[in-house]
Amino acid sequence: MYPIMEITILSETSNPLLHRVDVSFLIDHTDSTPNRIEVRDNLAARLNKNTDEVIIRKLRTQFGTRKTIGDAKIYENSDFAQSIEQDHIILRNQSDTEETEEE
């Protein structure tokens, strides 16, 4: 089960040339900093997107706080995400089960 977290969208910028929306968000969490997979799943659910269309680029937590600021890219479909994003970023945004399914 994922830790309790509340996601607030700070800004959304449309990028039609790359078929995506760039999103900045704030996570207010009760436990330790959530990992990328937890954040990706919660953000995808909040935005009604598939998890393979959401790429978490950056998560920053200031020392001693329970707030994290993050940046994500929300693609129109997973094909655009696979063709535009770098391979190491895609791997970073996959869970262990998704990685084994690909191999």
N, CA, C and O atoms as a MOPAC input file, in Angstrom:
PM7 MOZYME 1SCF
protein

 N      0.84100 1    -1.18900 1     0.00000 1
 C      0.00000 1     0.00000 1     0.00000 1
 C      0.87600 1     1.23900 1     0.00000 1
 O      1.88800 1     1.29500 1     0.69900 1
 N      0.48700 1     2.22300 1    -0.78100 1
 C      1.25000 1     3.45200 1    -0.87500 1
 C      1.06300 1     4.30500 1     0.37800 1
 O     -0.00300 1     4.28200 1     0.99400 1
 N      2.10100 1     5.05800 1     0.75500 1
 C      1.94300 1     5.97300 1     1.87400 1
 C      0.95000 1     7.08000 1     1.52300 1
 O      0.67300 1     7.32900 1     0.35000 1
 N      0.43000 1     7.72500 1     2.53100 1
 C     -0.54800 1     8.78500 1     2.31700 1
 C      0.16000 1    10.01600 1     1.77400 1
 O      1.14400 1    10.48800 1     2.34400 1
 N     -0.35700 1    10.52800 1     0.66000 1
 C      0.20400 1    11.73200 1     0.06200 1
 C     -0.90700 1    12.50600 1    -0.62700 1
 O     -1.87100 1    11.93100 1    -1.13200 1
 N     -0.74900 1    13.82500 1    -0.63700 1
 C     -1.69500 1    14.69200 1    -1.31600 1
 C     -0.93200 1    15.46400 1    -2.38400 1
 O      0.06600 1    16.12500 1    -2.09500 1
 N     -1.41200 1    15.37300 1    -3.62000 1
 C     -0.73900 1    16.03500 1    -4.73500 1
 C     -1.52500 1    17.27200 1    -5.13400 1
 O     -2.73400 1    17.21100 1    -5.36100 1
 N     -0.82200 1    18.39800 1    -5.21500 1
 C     -1.40300 1    19.65900 1    -5.66100 1
 C     -0.67700 1    20.09100 1    -6.93200 1
 O      0.55000 1    20.19800 1    -6.94300 1
 N     -1.42300 1    20.33800 1    -7.99300 1
 C     -0.84400 1    20.78300 1    -9.25700 1
 C     -0.52500 1    22.27000 1    -9.12600 1
 O     -1.41200 1    23.07500 1    -8.83900 1
 N      0.74100 1    22.63400 1    -9.33700 1
 C      1.16200 1    24.03200 1    -9.26200 1
 C      1.04700 1    24.73600 1   -10.60600 1
 O      0.61400 1    25.88600 1   -10.67400 1
 N      1.43500 1    24.04700 1   -11.67300 1
 C      1.32000 1    24.64800 1   -13.01000 1
 C      1.23600 1    23.54900 1   -14.06900 1
 O      1.74900 1    22.44400 1   -13.89400 1
 N      0.57900 1    23.89000 1   -15.15900 1
 C      0.48600 1    23.01100 1   -16.32600 1
 C      0.79600 1    23.85000 1   -17.55800 1
 O      0.20100 1    24.90600 1   -17.77100 1
 N      1.72800 1    23.37000 1   -18.36000 1
 C      2.10800 1    24.07300 1   -19.58800 1
 C      1.96300 1    23.11400 1   -20.75700 1
 O      2.59700 1    22.05900 1   -20.79100 1
 N      1.13300 1    23.48500 1   -21.70600 1
 C      0.93400 1    22.65100 1   -22.88600 1
 C      2.12900 1    22.77100 1   -23.81900 1
 O      2.64900 1    23.86400 1   -24.04100 1
 N      2.55700 1    21.64400 1   -24.35800 1
 C      3.66300 1    21.60100 1   -25.30800 1
 C      3.20200 1    20.77300 1   -26.51800 1
 O      3.56000 1    19.60200 1   -26.64300 1
 N      2.40900 1    21.38500 1   -27.40600 1
 C      1.82300 1    20.61300 1   -28.51400 1
 C      2.84100 1    20.05200 1   -29.49700 1
 O      2.58500 1    19.03100 1   -30.13500 1
 N      3.98400 1    20.69900 1   -29.62600 1
 C      5.00300 1    20.22300 1   -30.55800 1
 C      5.50700 1    18.83000 1   -30.14600 1
 O      5.79200 1    17.99000 1   -31.00000 1
 N      5.61400 1    18.59700 1   -28.83800 1
 C      6.07500 1    17.29800 1   -28.33100 1
 C      4.92400 1    16.43100 1   -27.82000 1
 O      5.16400 1    15.39100 1   -27.20600 1
 N      3.67500 1    16.84500 1   -28.06500 1
 C      2.48800 1    16.06600 1   -27.70600 1
 C      2.44500 1    15.75400 1   -26.21100 1
 O      2.20800 1    14.61300 1   -25.81300 1
 N      2.67900 1    16.78500 1   -25.38300 1
 C      2.68400 1    16.56200 1   -23.94900 1
 C      2.28000 1    17.82200 1   -23.20000 1
 O      2.18100 1    18.91100 1   -23.76600 1
 N      2.04900 1    17.63200 1   -21.89800 1
 C      1.79700 1    18.72500 1   -20.97200 1
 C      2.85700 1    18.61700 1   -19.88300 1
 O      3.02900 1    17.55900 1   -19.27700 1
 N      3.57200 1    19.72300 1   -19.63600 1
 C      4.56500 1    19.75700 1   -18.56600 1
 C      3.86400 1    20.20600 1   -17.29300 1
 O      3.18800 1    21.23500 1   -17.27800 1
 N      4.02700 1    19.42800 1   -16.22000 1
 C      3.30300 1    19.66600 1   -14.96400 1
 C      4.30400 1    19.82600 1   -13.82300 1
 O      5.23800 1    19.03700 1   -13.68300 1
 N      4.09300 1    20.86200 1   -13.01000 1
 C      4.81900 1    21.01400 1   -11.74300 1
 C      3.81400 1    20.75300 1   -10.63500 1
 O      2.66500 1    21.18700 1   -10.71700 1
 N      4.24300 1    20.04600 1    -9.60000 1
 C      3.30800 1    19.66800 1    -8.54600 1
 C      3.99500 1    19.67400 1    -7.18800 1
 O      5.22100 1    19.62600 1    -7.09100 1
 N      3.18100 1    19.73400 1    -6.14700 1
 C      3.63300 1    19.69700 1    -4.76300 1
 C      3.00900 1    18.47900 1    -4.10000 1
 O      1.80100 1    18.26100 1    -4.19500 1
 N      3.83400 1    17.68900 1    -3.43100 1
 C      3.35200 1    16.51600 1    -2.70500 1
 C      3.49900 1    16.80000 1    -1.22100 1
 O      4.58300 1    17.14000 1    -0.74600 1
 N      2.40200 1    16.65700 1    -0.49400 1
 C      2.42900 1    16.75900 1     0.95300 1
 C      2.28300 1    15.32300 1     1.46600 1
 O      1.21200 1    14.72900 1     1.34500 1
 N      3.36100 1    14.76100 1     2.04200 1
 C      3.35500 1    13.35800 1     2.43900 1
 C      3.56100 1    13.22900 1     3.93200 1
 O      4.18900 1    14.07900 1     4.56400 1
 N      3.01800 1    12.14000 1     4.49800 1
 C      3.09900 1    11.93400 1     5.94600 1
 C      4.31300 1    11.11100 1     6.34000 1
 O      4.83700 1    11.27500 1     7.44100 1
 N      4.76400 1    10.23600 1     5.46600 1
 C      5.92000 1     9.38700 1     5.76100 1
 C      7.14400 1     9.91100 1     5.02200 1
 O      7.23500 1    11.10000 1     4.71700 1
 N      8.06800 1     9.02600 1     4.74300 1
 C      9.27200 1     9.41100 1     4.00100 1
 C      8.89600 1     9.83100 1     2.58100 1
 O      7.75900 1     9.64800 1     2.14700 1
 N      9.85200 1    10.38600 1     1.87900 1
 C      9.62500 1    10.82800 1     0.50600 1
 C      9.18100 1     9.63900 1    -0.34200 1
 O      9.86600 1     8.61700 1    -0.37300 1
 N      8.05100 1     9.75800 1    -1.02800 1
 C      7.58200 1     8.64800 1    -1.86400 1
 C      8.50600 1     8.43800 1    -3.05500 1
 O      9.14700 1     9.37500 1    -3.53000 1
 N      8.56700 1     7.19500 1    -3.53400 1
 C      9.41600 1     6.93300 1    -4.69500 1
 C      8.69400 1     7.32000 1    -5.98400 1
 O      7.50200 1     7.62800 1    -5.97600 1
 N      9.43000 1     7.29900 1    -7.07600 1
 C      8.89400 1     7.74500 1    -8.36600 1
 C      7.66600 1     6.94600 1    -8.80200 1
 O      6.71900 1     7.50500 1    -9.35400 1
 N      7.68800 1     5.65700 1    -8.55400 1
 C      6.57700 1     4.80500 1    -8.99600 1
 C      5.29400 1     5.18000 1    -8.26500 1
 O      4.23100 1     5.25900 1    -8.88100 1
 N      5.38300 1     5.41200 1    -6.95600 1
 C      4.21400 1     5.81300 1    -6.17300 1
 C      3.67400 1     7.15300 1    -6.66400 1
 O      2.46500 1     7.32700 1    -6.81800 1
 N      4.57400 1     8.08700 1    -6.90400 1
 C      4.16300 1     9.40900 1    -7.38100 1
 C      3.55100 1     9.30400 1    -8.76800 1
 O      2.51200 1     9.90600 1    -9.03800 1
 N      4.18900 1     8.54300 1    -9.64700 1
 C      3.67700 1     8.36500 1   -11.01200 1
 C      2.26900 1     7.77100 1   -10.99700 1
 O      1.38300 1     8.24700 1   -11.70700 1
 N      2.06900 1     6.73400 1   -10.19100 1
 C      0.75900 1     6.09100 1   -10.12600 1
 C     -0.31100 1     7.03900 1    -9.59800 1
 O     -1.41500 1     7.09000 1   -10.14000 1
 N      0.00700 1     7.79000 1    -8.54300 1
 C     -0.96700 1     8.73200 1    -7.97700 1
 C     -1.25000 1     9.89000 1    -8.92400 1
 O     -2.39900 1    10.31000 1    -9.05800 1
 N     -0.22800 1    10.40800 1    -9.57400 1
 C     -0.41700 1    11.51300 1   -10.51400 1
 C     -1.22000 1    11.05300 1   -11.72600 1
 O     -2.09100 1    11.78200 1   -12.20100 1
 N     -0.94000 1     9.86300 1   -12.22800 1
 C     -1.69800 1     9.32600 1   -13.36400 1
 C     -3.17300 1     9.15300 1   -13.00100 1
 O     -4.05100 1     9.46400 1   -13.80600 1
 N     -3.44600 1     8.66300 1   -11.80100 1
 C     -4.82700 1     8.49900 1   -11.36700 1
 C     -5.52500 1     9.85400 1   -11.24100 1
 O     -6.68800 1    10.00700 1   -11.61600 1
 N     -4.80100 1    10.82000 1   -10.71200 1
 C     -5.38000 1    12.16400 1   -10.54500 1
 C     -5.69800 1    12.81500 1   -11.88200 1
 O     -6.69600 1    13.52700 1   -11.99400 1
 N     -4.86500 1    12.58500 1   -12.90400 1
 C     -5.04100 1    13.20700 1   -14.21400 1
 C     -5.77600 1    12.31100 1   -15.21000 1
 O     -5.91400 1    12.67200 1   -16.37900 1
 N     -6.24900 1    11.14500 1   -14.75700 1
 C     -6.96600 1    10.18400 1   -15.60600 1
 C     -6.14800 1     9.77500 1   -16.82700 1
 O     -6.65600 1     9.76600 1   -17.94800 1
 N     -4.88600 1     9.43800 1   -16.60400 1
 C     -3.99300 1     8.98800 1   -17.66100 1
 C     -3.46500 1     7.59400 1   -17.31000 1
 O     -3.52300 1     7.17300 1   -16.15500 1
 N     -2.95400 1     6.89300 1   -18.31000 1
 C     -2.28000 1     5.61900 1   -18.06400 1
 C     -0.90200 1     5.90600 1   -17.47100 1
 O     -0.31100 1     6.95200 1   -17.74000 1
 N     -0.40000 1     4.98800 1   -16.67800 1
 C      0.88900 1     5.21400 1   -16.03000 1
 C      2.03800 1     5.28800 1   -17.02600 1
 O      3.03600 1     5.95400 1   -16.75200 1
 N      1.92700 1     4.62200 1   -18.17700 1
 C      3.01400 1     4.68400 1   -19.15800 1
 C      3.03200 1     5.98900 1   -19.95000 1
 O      3.94400 1     6.20800 1   -20.74700 1
 N      2.04300 1     6.85900 1   -19.74500 1
 C      2.01200 1     8.17400 1   -20.37700 1
 C      2.57900 1     9.26000 1   -19.45900 1
 O      2.74200 1    10.40400 1   -19.88100 1
 N      2.87900 1     8.90600 1   -18.20300 1
 C      3.36500 1     9.86300 1   -17.20500 1
 C      4.84200 1     9.58300 1   -16.93500 1
 O      5.21500 1     8.46200 1   -16.59100 1
 N      5.67400 1    10.60300 1   -17.09300 1
 C      7.10900 1    10.49600 1   -16.83200 1
 C      7.46500 1    11.50300 1   -15.73900 1
 O      7.28600 1    12.70800 1   -15.91500 1
 N      7.96300 1    11.00600 1   -14.62000 1
 C      8.41600 1    11.87400 1   -13.53500 1
 C      9.85800 1    12.25800 1   -13.84000 1
 O     10.73200 1    11.39400 1   -13.92000 1
 N     10.10600 1    13.54700 1   -14.01000 1
 C     11.44800 1    14.01500 1   -14.34000 1
 C     12.27400 1    14.32800 1   -13.10200 1
 O     13.46000 1    14.00400 1   -13.04400 1
 N     11.64900 1    14.95800 1   -12.10900 1
 C     12.43000 1    15.42400 1   -10.96700 1
 C     11.56200 1    15.44600 1    -9.71300 1
 O     10.39100 1    15.82400 1    -9.76000 1
 N     12.15600 1    15.03200 1    -8.58700 1
 C     11.52700 1    15.15100 1    -7.26900 1
 C     12.54000 1    15.80200 1    -6.33700 1
 O     13.67000 1    15.32800 1    -6.21800 1
 N     12.14200 1    16.88300 1    -5.67700 1
 C     13.03600 1    17.60600 1    -4.77500 1
 C     12.35600 1    17.77400 1    -3.41700 1
 O     11.27900 1    18.36300 1    -3.32600 1
 N     12.98800 1    17.25500 1    -2.36200 1
 C     12.48700 1    17.42500 1    -1.00900 1
 C     13.49400 1    18.24600 1    -0.22600 1
 O     14.68300 1    17.92800 1    -0.20200 1
 N     13.01700 1    19.30000 1     0.41100 1
 C     13.90200 1    20.10500 1     1.24000 1
 C     14.10400 1    19.38300 1     2.56000 1
 O     13.15900 1    18.82100 1     3.11300 1
 N     15.32700 1    19.39500 1     3.06800 1
 C     15.67800 1    18.67800 1     4.28600 1
 C     14.77300 1    19.09600 1     5.44300 1
 O     14.56600 1    20.28400 1     5.69100 1
 N     14.24400 1    18.11000 1     6.13500 1
 C     13.44900 1    18.35900 1     7.32300 1
 C     11.98800 1    18.66700 1     7.08200 1
 O     11.25600 1    18.95400 1     8.02900 1
 N     11.54400 1    18.61600 1     5.83000 1
 C     10.14000 1    18.91000 1     5.54700 1
 C      9.44600 1    17.66600 1     5.01200 1
 O     10.09600 1    16.69400 1     4.62800 1
 N      8.16200 1    17.70900 1     4.99300 1
 C      7.35500 1    16.61800 1     4.43500 1
 C      6.64500 1    17.09000 1     3.16700 1
 O      5.51300 1    16.69800 1     2.88400 1
 N      7.33900 1    17.94000 1     2.41700 1
 C      6.80200 1    18.44700 1     1.14900 1
 C      7.84700 1    18.22100 1     0.05800 1
 O      9.03900 1    18.45900 1     0.25100 1
 N      7.37500 1    17.76900 1    -1.05900 1
 C      8.24200 1    17.50100 1    -2.20300 1
 C      7.68700 1    18.22300 1    -3.41700 1
 O      6.48500 1    18.17800 1    -3.68100 1
 N      8.56400 1    18.88900 1    -4.15500 1
 C      8.17300 1    19.54100 1    -5.40500 1
 C      8.69200 1    18.67700 1    -6.54500 1
 O      9.83600 1    18.22300 1    -6.52500 1
 N      7.84300 1    18.45600 1    -7.53300 1
 C      8.23300 1    17.59600 1    -8.63900 1
 C      7.83900 1    18.15300 1    -9.98800 1
 O      6.99100 1    19.03900 1   -10.09500 1
 N      8.46700 1    17.61700 1   -11.01000 1
 C      8.16500 1    17.95100 1   -12.39800 1
 C      7.85100 1    16.65600 1   -13.13800 1
 O      8.53300 1    15.64500 1   -12.96900 1
 N      6.81000 1    16.70800 1   -13.95500 1
 C      6.42400 1    15.53400 1   -14.73500 1
 C      6.04900 1    15.95900 1   -16.14000 1
 O      5.72800 1    17.11800 1   -16.40100 1
 N      6.09900 1    14.99700 1   -17.02800 1
 C      5.67900 1    15.21100 1   -18.40400 1
 C      4.56500 1    14.20200 1   -18.68200 1
 O      4.74100 1    12.99600 1   -18.50900 1
 N      3.42100 1    14.72100 1   -19.11500 1
 C      2.24800 1    13.89800 1   -19.37200 1
 C      2.04400 1    13.85200 1   -20.88500 1
 O      1.69700 1    14.86400 1   -21.49500 1
 N      2.25700 1    12.69100 1   -21.48800 1
 C      2.17800 1    12.54000 1   -22.94300 1
 C      0.77400 1    12.14500 1   -23.37800 1
 O      0.00000 1    11.58800 1   -22.59900 1
 N      0.45400 1    12.44400 1   -24.65000 1
 C     -0.84200 1    12.08100 1   -25.21200 1
 C     -1.01100 1    10.56700 1   -25.26700 1
 O     -2.10400 1    10.05700 1   -25.02500 1
 N      0.06900 1     9.84300 1   -25.58500 1
 C      0.03900 1     8.38100 1   -25.53900 1
 C      1.44400 1     7.86100 1   -25.26100 1
 O      2.41700 1     8.61400 1   -25.30700 1
 N      1.53700 1     6.59700 1   -24.97800 1
 C      2.81900 1     6.01400 1   -24.56900 1
 C      3.83500 1     5.97000 1   -25.71800 1
 O      5.04000 1     5.96600 1   -25.46900 1
 N      3.37000 1     5.93800 1   -26.95900 1
 C      4.30500 1     5.92500 1   -28.09100 1
 C      5.12200 1     7.21500 1   -28.14800 1
 O      6.32400 1     7.17600 1   -28.40900 1
 N      4.48200 1     8.34900 1   -27.90700 1
 C      5.21600 1     9.61900 1   -27.87500 1
 C      6.22300 1     9.62900 1   -26.73300 1
 O      7.34800 1    10.10300 1   -26.89800 1
 N      5.82600 1     9.11000 1   -25.58000 1
 C      6.74200 1     9.07400 1   -24.43100 1
 C      7.96500 1     8.21700 1   -24.75200 1
 O      9.09000 1     8.61200 1   -24.44700 1
 N      7.76300 1     7.06600 1   -25.35400 1
 C      8.87100 1     6.16400 1   -25.68000 1
 C      9.80500 1     6.76100 1   -26.72300 1
 O     11.01600 1     6.55300 1   -26.66000 1
 N      9.25300 1     7.50100 1   -27.68200 1
 C     10.09700 1     8.03500 1   -28.75300 1
 C     10.81300 1     9.33100 1   -28.36700 1
 O     11.86600 1     9.63400 1   -28.92700 1
 N     10.26500 1    10.09700 1   -27.42800 1
 C     10.85100 1    11.39100 1   -27.07500 1
 C     11.79400 1    11.30400 1   -25.88300 1
 O     12.87500 1    11.89200 1   -25.90700 1
 N     11.39900 1    10.58200 1   -24.84500 1
 C     12.19900 1    10.54900 1   -23.61200 1
 C     13.45700 1     9.70200 1   -23.78900 1
 O     13.48700 1     8.76900 1   -24.59100 1
 N     14.49300 1    10.04600 1   -23.02600 1
 C     15.73500 1     9.29000 1   -23.05000 1
 C     15.52800 1     7.94700 1   -22.35700 1
 O     14.67100 1     7.81900 1   -21.48200 1
 N     16.31300 1     6.95200 1   -22.75100 1
 C     16.13700 1     5.58700 1   -22.24600 1
 C     16.29900 1     5.50000 1   -20.72700 1
 O     15.53100 1     4.80200 1   -20.06500 1
 N     17.28800 1     6.20200 1   -20.17000 1
 C     17.50300 1     6.08600 1   -18.72500 1
 C     16.35600 1     6.72300 1   -17.93000 1
 O     16.08900 1     6.30300 1   -16.80400 1
 N     15.68300 1     7.71500 1   -18.49000 1
 C     14.53000 1     8.31900 1   -17.82600 1
 C     13.34900 1     7.35200 1   -17.86300 1
 O     12.61300 1     7.23200 1   -16.88300 1
 N     13.17000 1     6.67500 1   -18.97200 1
 C     12.08800 1     5.68600 1   -19.07400 1
 C     12.32100 1     4.54500 1   -18.08900 1
 O     11.38700 1     4.10900 1   -17.41500 1
 N     13.55600 1     4.05900 1   -18.00000 1
 C     13.86900 1     2.99600 1   -17.04300 1
 C     13.63900 1     3.44400 1   -15.60800 1
 O     13.17100 1     2.66300 1   -14.77900 1
 N     13.96100 1     4.68500 1   -15.31300 1
 C     13.78200 1     5.21700 1   -13.97200 1
 C     12.31000 1     5.28100 1   -13.58100 1
 O     11.97900 1     5.25300 1   -12.39500 1
 N     11.42700 1     5.36600 1   -14.57000 1
 C      9.99400 1     5.48900 1   -14.31500 1
 C      9.24700 1     4.17300 1   -14.45200 1
 O      8.01800 1     4.16600 1   -14.52200 1
 N      9.96900 1     3.06100 1   -14.49200 1
 C      9.32100 1     1.75500 1   -14.57600 1
 C      9.50100 1     1.00700 1   -13.27300 1
 O     10.54900 1     1.08700 1   -12.63200 1
 N      8.46800 1     0.28200 1   -12.89200 1
 C      8.58300 1    -0.55800 1   -11.70300 1
 C      9.34500 1    -1.83500 1   -12.06300 1
 O      9.57200 1    -2.11500 1   -13.24000 1
 N      9.73400 1    -2.59600 1   -11.06000 1
 C     10.48500 1    -3.82200 1   -11.29200 1
 C      9.70200 1    -4.81700 1   -12.14200 1
 O     10.28900 1    -5.50800 1   -12.97300 1
 N      8.38100 1    -4.90200 1   -11.94800 1
 C      7.57400 1    -5.83200 1   -12.72500 1
 C      7.48900 1    -5.41400 1   -14.18500 1
 O      7.45300 1    -6.27000 1   -15.06900 1
 N      7.45500 1    -4.11200 1   -14.45300 1
 C      7.43000 1    -3.63800 1   -15.83800 1
 C      8.73800 1    -3.94200 1   -16.54400 1
 O      8.73900 1    -4.26500 1   -17.73200 1
 N      9.86200 1    -3.84300 1   -15.82200 1
 C     11.17000 1    -4.12500 1   -16.40800 1
 C     11.29400 1    -5.59500 1   -16.78200 1
 O     11.81900 1    -5.90500 1   -17.85200 1
 N     10.83200 1    -6.50200 1   -15.94300 1
 C     10.94100 1    -7.92900 1   -16.22900 1
 C     10.02200 1    -8.33200 1   -17.37300 1
 O     10.34200 1    -9.25500 1   -18.12300 1
 N      8.87800 1    -7.65400 1   -17.52100 1
 C      7.97000 1    -7.96200 1   -18.62800 1
 C      8.60400 1    -7.61100 1   -19.96700 1
 O      8.36000 1    -8.29700 1   -20.96000 1
 N      9.42100 1    -6.54600 1   -20.01400 1
 C     10.06500 1    -6.13400 1   -21.26200 1
 C     11.13100 1    -7.10900 1   -21.71400 1
 O     11.30900 1    -7.32500 1   -22.91200 1
 N     11.84300 1    -7.70100 1   -20.76500 1
 C     12.97200 1    -8.59300 1   -21.09900 1
 C     12.51000 1    -9.90900 1   -21.58800 1
 O     13.32800 1   -10.77000 1   -21.91100 1

